[in-house]
Amino acid sequence: MIYTLAKTDKKDPGPTEAIFFTKTSYQGDGYIAYVGYEVDFGKDLKAPIDSLNDILRSVKTGNICKLVLYEDFDFTGSNVEIPGGSVVSQIPLVGLTSFKAELDLDANVKDELSQCELDKINSEESLKECSLEKKELQDKLKESEGSLKQNKEKLDACEKKSKELQDELDNKKLEDEIKKVKDKLDDCEKKGKDLAEQLEKSEQEKKEYKDQLDECEKKV
């Protein structure tokens, strides 16, 4: 006879129920155990079968909240109906994760439930959490890299603008210097032109004076 140990998706802390059914459970008899985190199965079992109780004591709850032992057959619907007279009327099937233990005709466990199976479940949960954390960190890293790229682009644009302004300032200074030199040159050219006009005027006056002198000498 095959029985299955399964967990539900219940995540509330504190005491939870572990439900164990033997062959007689289909006549309405059931075994109820109230267990909490890090508490051995088998604690407070009502009239437990010794061999079943022994093996359940070897399995720790860990982070598994609710465990159910039931006969393996095809289930339909959202829950399993338990025969009348049982303490629990139905078992939710939501989030069940199962592995099997074989019982003999006297309802004794033939093969011990492997701690490795529970470790596997816990490891899968840890891996899932780790994967989510990894994805979250990858998203943050990607966001950080995007922000870094944007800041670098802004810095490059700022440095480019700074260079343009510096070049513009340098050109402005150069233009100012050129204007000053040009103004001086224009002033010098103006003075040169004035002096040339004065020189031409002086030469004209000299010529006039010379002509007058020559005319005077002819009369004498």
C-alpha positions as CSV (number, residue, x, y, z in Angstrom):
1,M,0.0,0.0,0.0
2,I,1.4,3.4,-1.0
3,Y,0.9,6.5,1.1
4,T,2.1,10.0,0.1
5,L,3.6,12.7,2.3
6,A,2.7,16.1,0.9
7,K,2.9,19.8,1.9
8,T,0.4,22.6,1.4
9,D,1.1,26.2,0.7
10,K,0.2,27.3,4.3
11,K,2.8,29.8,5.5
12,D,1.5,31.0,8.9
13,P,3.9,30.5,11.7
14,G,3.1,28.6,14.8
15,P,1.5,25.1,15.4
16,T,0.2,23.3,12.3
17,E,-1.5,20.0,11.7
18,A,0.1,16.8,10.3
19,I,-2.5,14.3,9.3
20,F,-1.7,10.6,9.0
21,F,-4.1,7.9,7.7
22,T,-3.6,4.2,8.0
23,K,-5.6,1.5,6.2
24,T,-8.3,1.9,8.9
25,S,-8.7,5.6,8.2
26,Y,-11.1,4.8,5.5
27,Q,-13.4,3.5,8.2
28,G,-13.2,6.9,9.8
29,D,-10.1,6.6,12.0
30,G,-7.4,9.2,11.7
31,Y,-4.3,10.3,13.6
32,I,-3.7,13.9,14.2
33,A,-0.4,15.5,15.3
34,Y,0.1,19.2,16.1
35,V,3.6,20.3,15.2
36,G,5.4,23.6,15.0
37,Y,8.6,24.9,13.4
38,E,11.7,22.8,14.3
39,V,9.5,20.3,16.2
40,D,9.7,16.5,15.5
41,F,6.7,14.8,13.8
42,G,5.0,12.3,16.1
43,K,4.6,14.7,19.0
44,D,1.1,14.4,20.6
45,L,0.0,11.7,18.0
46,K,-3.2,10.1,19.2
47,A,-2.7,6.3,19.5
48,P,0.1,6.4,16.9
49,I,1.4,3.3,15.2
50,D,4.9,2.8,16.7
51,S,6.8,2.2,13.5
52,L,5.1,5.2,11.8
53,N,5.7,7.4,14.8
54,D,9.4,6.4,14.9
55,I,10.0,7.4,11.3
56,L,8.1,10.6,11.6
57,R,10.2,11.6,14.6
58,S,13.2,11.4,12.4
59,V,11.9,14.1,10.1
60,K,12.1,17.8,11.1
61,T,9.5,20.3,10.0
62,G,12.0,22.9,8.8
63,N,10.1,25.5,6.9
64,I,7.3,23.2,5.8
65,C,4.1,24.3,7.4
66,K,1.6,21.4,6.9
67,L,2.2,17.8,6.0
68,V,-0.4,15.2,5.0
69,L,-0.1,11.4,4.7
70,Y,-2.8,10.0,2.5
71,E,-3.3,7.0,0.2
72,D,-2.2,7.6,-3.3
73,F,-5.0,7.7,-5.9
74,D,-6.3,10.1,-8.5
75,F,-7.7,13.3,-7.0
76,T,-10.2,15.7,-8.6
77,G,-11.4,19.1,-7.6
78,S,-9.7,21.5,-5.3
79,N,-9.6,19.3,-2.2
80,V,-9.7,15.7,-1.0
81,E,-12.8,14.5,0.9
82,I,-12.0,12.6,4.0
83,P,-14.3,9.7,5.1
84,G,-16.9,10.5,7.8
85,G,-15.8,10.3,11.4
86,S,-12.3,11.8,10.7
87,V,-11.2,14.9,12.7
88,V,-10.5,16.8,9.4
89,S,-13.2,16.9,6.8
90,Q,-11.1,17.8,3.8
91,I,-7.5,18.4,2.7
92,P,-6.7,21.4,0.4
93,L,-4.8,20.4,-2.7
94,V,-3.4,23.9,-3.4
95,G,0.3,23.8,-3.7
96,L,0.8,20.2,-2.8
97,T,4.3,18.8,-3.2
98,S,4.4,15.1,-2.7
99,F,6.8,12.2,-2.2
100,K,5.9,8.6,-1.2
101,A,6.5,6.1,1.7
102,E,5.4,2.5,1.4
103,L,3.5,0.8,4.2
104,D,3.0,-2.9,4.7
105,L,-0.4,-4.6,5.4
106,D,0.0,-3.9,9.1
107,A,0.5,-0.2,8.3
108,N,4.1,-0.2,9.3
109,V,6.5,1.9,7.2
110,K,8.7,-0.3,5.0
111,D,11.1,2.3,3.7
112,E,12.0,5.3,5.8
113,L,11.2,8.7,4.5
114,S,14.4,10.2,3.2
115,Q,15.7,13.4,4.9
116,C,17.1,14.1,1.5
117,E,13.6,14.6,0.2
118,L,12.9,17.2,2.7
119,D,16.3,18.8,2.1
120,K,15.5,18.8,-1.6
121,I,12.2,20.7,-0.9
122,N,14.0,23.2,1.3
123,S,16.8,23.6,-1.2
124,E,14.3,24.2,-4.0
125,E,12.7,26.9,-1.9
126,S,16.0,28.4,-1.0
127,L,17.0,28.3,-4.7
128,K,13.8,30.0,-5.7
129,E,14.4,32.7,-3.1
130,C,18.0,33.0,-4.2
131,S,16.9,33.2,-7.9
132,L,14.5,36.0,-7.0
133,E,17.1,37.8,-5.1
134,K,19.6,37.3,-7.9
135,K,17.1,38.7,-10.4
136,E,16.4,41.6,-8.1
137,L,20.1,42.3,-7.8
138,Q,20.6,41.9,-11.6
139,D,17.7,44.4,-12.2
140,K,19.3,46.8,-9.7
141,L,22.7,46.4,-11.4
142,K,21.1,47.0,-14.8
143,E,19.4,50.1,-13.5
144,S,22.7,51.3,-11.9
145,E,24.5,50.7,-15.2
146,G,21.8,52.6,-17.1
147,S,22.0,55.4,-14.6
148,L,25.8,55.4,-14.8
149,K,25.6,55.5,-18.6
150,Q,23.2,58.5,-18.5
151,N,25.4,60.3,-16.0
152,K,28.5,59.7,-18.2
153,E,26.6,61.0,-21.2
154,K,25.6,64.1,-19.2
155,L,29.2,64.5,-18.1
156,D,30.5,64.2,-21.7
157,A,27.9,66.7,-22.9
158,C,28.9,69.1,-20.0
159,E,32.6,68.8,-20.9
160,K,31.9,69.4,-24.6
161,K,29.8,72.5,-23.7
162,S,32.6,73.7,-21.4
163,K,35.2,73.3,-24.2
164,E,32.9,75.2,-26.6
165,L,32.5,78.0,-24.1
166,Q,36.3,78.1,-23.4
167,D,37.0,78.2,-27.2
168,E,34.4,80.9,-27.6
169,L,36.0,82.9,-24.7
170,D,39.5,82.4,-26.2
171,N,38.2,83.6,-29.6
172,K,36.5,86.5,-27.9
173,K,39.7,87.5,-26.2
174,L,41.6,87.2,-29.5
175,E,39.0,89.2,-31.3
176,D,39.3,91.9,-28.7
177,E,43.1,92.0,-29.1
178,I,42.8,92.1,-32.9
179,K,40.3,95.0,-32.6
180,K,42.7,96.9,-30.3
181,V,45.6,96.5,-32.8
182,K,43.3,97.4,-35.7
183,D,42.1,100.5,-33.9
184,K,45.8,101.5,-33.3
185,L,46.6,100.8,-37.0
186,D,43.6,102.8,-38.1
187,D,44.7,105.6,-35.8
188,C,48.3,105.4,-37.1
189,E,47.1,105.4,-40.7
190,K,44.9,108.5,-40.0
191,K,47.9,110.3,-38.4
192,G,50.1,109.2,-41.4
193,K,47.5,110.6,-43.8
194,D,47.3,113.9,-41.9
195,L,51.1,114.2,-41.9
196,A,51.2,113.4,-45.6
197,E,48.6,116.1,-46.3
198,Q,50.6,118.6,-44.2
199,L,53.8,117.6,-46.0
200,E,52.1,118.1,-49.4
201,K,50.8,121.5,-48.2
202,S,54.3,122.5,-46.9
203,E,55.9,121.5,-50.3
204,Q,53.2,123.5,-52.1
205,E,53.9,126.5,-49.9
206,K,57.6,126.1,-50.4
207,K,57.1,126.0,-54.2
208,E,55.0,129.1,-54.0
209,Y,57.6,130.9,-51.9
210,K,60.3,129.8,-54.4
211,D,58.3,131.0,-57.4
212,Q,57.8,134.4,-55.7
213,L,61.5,134.6,-54.9
214,D,62.4,133.9,-58.5
215,E,60.0,136.5,-59.7
216,C,61.4,139.1,-57.3
217,E,65.0,138.4,-58.5
218,K,64.0,138.9,-62.1
219,K,62.8,142.4,-61.3
220,V,66.0,143.3,-59.6
